[in-house]
Amino acid sequence: MITSKIENLVRYYRRTKQPKAADSLVKISNDEFSFLKHQSFGKSVVNCNETEYLDISELVHRIDETVGFKVETEKVPEYLRKEIVTAILNSPMTSPFMHKLAKAANPI
């Protein structure tokens, strides 16, 4: 999940006694991805603590057809892929299954 509510997440993880989870927030610049340019303050994070596996049918099921959506494809820079995989593997909140998927998708 990508969010610009960075401080809220850090406070939440401290409050829930999961301060190590804050280390699994990978900072990205909104200038790196065109679909993030509308976000305020120019900063977002990939929250690597909230990972889940969705197949295409599950993803389609979650889309609200009344709102619509636009598919944005962007190439994720290699350095960022590695940071995300490392954050998933180091997260105290991700499942062993997600660790296995992260390693398979991008061995570090």
CYANA upper distance limits for C-alpha pairs under 8 A (distance plus 0.5 A):
  1 MET  CA     46 VAL  CA      6.12
  1 MET  CA     47 ASN  CA      5.89
  1 MET  CA     48 CYS  CA      7.74
  1 MET  CA     50 GLU  CA      7.12
  1 MET  CA     51 THR  CA      7.86
  2 ILE  CA     44 SER  CA      7.13
  2 ILE  CA     45 VAL  CA      6.06
  2 ILE  CA     46 VAL  CA      4.96
  2 ILE  CA     47 ASN  CA      6.61
  3 THR  CA     44 SER  CA      5.89
  3 THR  CA     45 VAL  CA      6.06
  3 THR  CA     46 VAL  CA      7.12
  3 THR  CA     47 ASN  CA      7.83
  4 SER  CA     39 GLN  CA      7.48
  4 SER  CA     40 SER  CA      8.02
  4 SER  CA     43 LYS  CA      6.61
  4 SER  CA     44 SER  CA      4.66
  4 SER  CA     45 VAL  CA      6.79
  5 LYS  CA      9 LEU  CA      7.10
  5 LYS  CA     44 SER  CA      7.85
  6 ILE  CA     10 VAL  CA      6.88
  6 ILE  CA     44 SER  CA      7.44
  6 ILE  CA     45 VAL  CA      7.25
  7 GLU  CA     11 ARG  CA      6.64
  8 ASN  CA     12 TYR  CA      6.58
  9 LEU  CA     13 TYR  CA      6.69
  9 LEU  CA     22 ALA  CA      7.95
 10 VAL  CA     14 ARG  CA      6.77
 10 VAL  CA     19 PRO  CA      8.16
 10 VAL  CA     22 ALA  CA      6.08
 11 ARG  CA     15 ARG  CA      6.48
 12 TYR  CA     16 THR  CA      6.60
 13 TYR  CA     17 LYS  CA      6.68
 13 TYR  CA     18 GLN  CA      5.30
 13 TYR  CA     19 PRO  CA      5.78
 13 TYR  CA     20 LYS  CA      8.38
 13 TYR  CA     21 ALA  CA      6.80
 13 TYR  CA     22 ALA  CA      6.84
 14 ARG  CA     18 GLN  CA      6.18
 14 ARG  CA     19 PRO  CA      5.30
 18 GLN  CA     22 ALA  CA      8.11
 18 GLN  CA     92 PRO  CA      8.30
 19 PRO  CA     23 ASP  CA      8.20
 20 LYS  CA     24 SER  CA      8.02
 20 LYS  CA     91 SER  CA      7.81
 20 LYS  CA     92 PRO  CA      7.50
 21 ALA  CA     25 LEU  CA      8.00
 21 ALA  CA     49 ASN  CA      7.14
 21 ALA  CA     91 SER  CA      6.21
 21 ALA  CA     92 PRO  CA      6.61
 21 ALA  CA     93 MET  CA      7.56
 23 ASP  CA     87 ALA  CA      7.70
 23 ASP  CA     91 SER  CA      8.09
 24 SER  CA     47 ASN  CA      6.97
 24 SER  CA     48 CYS  CA      5.88
 24 SER  CA     49 ASN  CA      6.78
 24 SER  CA     87 ALA  CA      5.08
 24 SER  CA     88 ILE  CA      7.18
 24 SER  CA     90 ASN  CA      7.47
 24 SER  CA     91 SER  CA      6.18
 25 LEU  CA     45 VAL  CA      6.17
 25 LEU  CA     46 VAL  CA      6.15
 25 LEU  CA     47 ASN  CA      5.29
 25 LEU  CA     48 CYS  CA      6.52
 25 LEU  CA     49 ASN  CA      8.12
 25 LEU  CA     87 ALA  CA      7.76
 26 VAL  CA     45 VAL  CA      5.61
 26 VAL  CA     46 VAL  CA      5.54
 26 VAL  CA     47 ASN  CA      7.11
 26 VAL  CA     48 CYS  CA      7.78
 26 VAL  CA     83 GLU  CA      7.40
 26 VAL  CA     84 ILE  CA      6.98
 26 VAL  CA     87 ALA  CA      7.67
 27 LYS  CA     43 LYS  CA      7.72
 27 LYS  CA     44 SER  CA      6.48
 27 LYS  CA     45 VAL  CA      4.85
 27 LYS  CA     46 VAL  CA      7.03
 28 ILE  CA     32 GLU  CA      7.80
 28 ILE  CA     43 LYS  CA      6.84
 28 ILE  CA     44 SER  CA      6.00
 28 ILE  CA     45 VAL  CA      6.06
 28 ILE  CA     46 VAL  CA      7.80
 29 SER  CA     33 PHE  CA      8.19
 29 SER  CA     42 GLY  CA      6.70
 29 SER  CA     43 LYS  CA      5.74
 29 SER  CA     44 SER  CA      6.90
 30 ASN  CA     34 SER  CA      7.92
 30 ASN  CA     36 LEU  CA      5.48
 30 ASN  CA     37 LYS  CA      5.87
 30 ASN  CA     39 GLN  CA      7.62
 30 ASN  CA     42 GLY  CA      5.57
 30 ASN  CA     43 LYS  CA      6.15
 30 ASN  CA     44 SER  CA      7.00
 31 ASP  CA     36 LEU  CA      7.74
 31 ASP  CA     37 LYS  CA      6.68
 31 ASP  CA     42 GLY  CA      7.66
 32 GLU  CA     36 LEU  CA      8.49
 33 PHE  CA     37 LYS  CA      7.50
 33 PHE  CA     74 GLU  CA      7.36
 35 PHE  CA     72 GLU  CA      7.32
 37 LYS  CA     42 GLY  CA      7.84
 39 GLN  CA     43 LYS  CA      8.15
 39 GLN  CA     44 SER  CA      8.42
 46 VAL  CA     84 ILE  CA      8.05
 47 ASN  CA     51 THR  CA      8.50
 48 CYS  CA     84 ILE  CA      7.21
 48 CYS  CA     87 ALA  CA      6.48
 48 CYS  CA     88 ILE  CA      5.64
 48 CYS  CA     91 SER  CA      7.55
 48 CYS  CA     94 THR  CA      8.39
 49 ASN  CA     88 ILE  CA      7.08
 49 ASN  CA     91 SER  CA      6.33
 49 ASN  CA     92 PRO  CA      8.05
 49 ASN  CA     93 MET  CA      5.96
 49 ASN  CA     94 THR  CA      6.21
 50 GLU  CA     93 MET  CA      8.10
 50 GLU  CA     94 THR  CA      7.53
 51 THR  CA     88 ILE  CA      8.48
 51 THR  CA     94 THR  CA      7.20
 51 THR  CA     98 MET  CA      7.61
 52 GLU  CA     98 MET  CA      7.69
 53 TYR  CA     98 MET  CA      8.09
 54 LEU  CA     58 GLU  CA      6.21
 54 LEU  CA     59 LEU  CA      6.51
 55 ASP  CA     59 LEU  CA      6.83
 56 ILE  CA     60 VAL  CA      6.65
 57 SER  CA     61 HIS  CA      6.62
 58 GLU  CA     62 ARG  CA      6.90
 59 LEU  CA     63 ILE  CA      7.18
 63 ILE  CA     68 GLY  CA      8.12
 63 ILE  CA     69 PHE  CA      8.29
 64 ASP  CA     68 GLY  CA      6.97
 65 GLU  CA     69 PHE  CA      8.39
 76 VAL  CA     80 LEU  CA      7.08
 76 VAL  CA     81 ARG  CA      6.96
 77 PRO  CA     81 ARG  CA      6.88
 78 GLU  CA     82 LYS  CA      6.79
 79 TYR  CA     83 GLU  CA      6.81
 80 LEU  CA     84 ILE  CA      6.63
 81 ARG  CA     85 VAL  CA      6.69
 81 ARG  CA    106 ASN  CA      7.94
 82 LYS  CA     86 THR  CA      6.57
 82 LYS  CA    106 ASN  CA      7.71
 82 LYS  CA    108 ILE  CA      7.16
 83 GLU  CA     87 ALA  CA      6.57
 84 ILE  CA     88 ILE  CA      6.67
 85 VAL  CA     89 LEU  CA      6.71
 85 VAL  CA    102 ALA  CA      6.17
 85 VAL  CA    103 LYS  CA      7.58
 85 VAL  CA    106 ASN  CA      7.46
 85 VAL  CA    108 ILE  CA      8.30
 86 THR  CA     90 ASN  CA      6.61
 86 THR  CA    108 ILE  CA      8.35
 87 ALA  CA     91 SER  CA      6.38
 88 ILE  CA     94 THR  CA      7.11
 88 ILE  CA     98 MET  CA      8.18
 88 ILE  CA     99 HIS  CA      7.07
 88 ILE  CA    102 ALA  CA      7.63
 89 LEU  CA     94 THR  CA      8.12
 89 LEU  CA     99 HIS  CA      5.95
 89 LEU  CA    102 ALA  CA      7.96
 94 THR  CA     98 MET  CA      6.85
 94 THR  CA     99 HIS  CA      7.61
 95 SER  CA     99 HIS  CA      6.92
 96 PRO  CA    100 LYS  CA      6.72
 97 PHE  CA    101 LEU  CA      6.85
 98 MET  CA    102 ALA  CA      6.54
 99 HIS  CA    103 LYS  CA      6.70
100 LYS  CA    104 ALA  CA      6.69
101 LEU  CA    105 ALA  CA      6.54
102 ALA  CA    106 ASN  CA      6.71
102 ALA  CA    107 PRO  CA      8.12
103 LYS  CA    107 PRO  CA      5.33
103 LYS  CA    108 ILE  CA      7.72
